[in-house]
């Protein structure tokens, strides 16, 4: 990515505590059952990989992942509603995949709500495959919603560059 962000050349950068308010604002706007601010703070304190999509002066989206024992877990990928449908979700996903591969992970796991067909399509189009379901995984008002579990095998980091 470029070293400066403008509307023609978005920048993906590492996120820090100074971004916490904006991350949480985006989360609240994008999801009916958002993560808490404390979850994002915990992720930053635990040194999870958190990257943001900067467009001009606006943090427009973010991704959160962690990894252990050669396997990465994509925990959150979100684009502000005002910036959706412009390919920025794909851009963030591709960046995260490349980062996870560079950390010598052999595969990526993620969960997606069964009702989130747009996200499931994004992941399927990029090579993730359904490997299972987690019943009642997500909060859904007074009830729970199932998650689709997806996995993508990674080649070497050199293959992704």
Protein Blocks (a to p, Z undefined) as FASTA:
>chain_A
ZZbdcfklccdddddfklmmmmmmmmmmmpmbdcdfklmmmmmmnopacddddehjbcfb
dcddddeehiacdfbdcddfklgonopmmmmmmmmmmmmmmnopabdcddddfklmmlmm
mmmmnopacfbdcehkbgghjbccdddddddddddfklmZZ
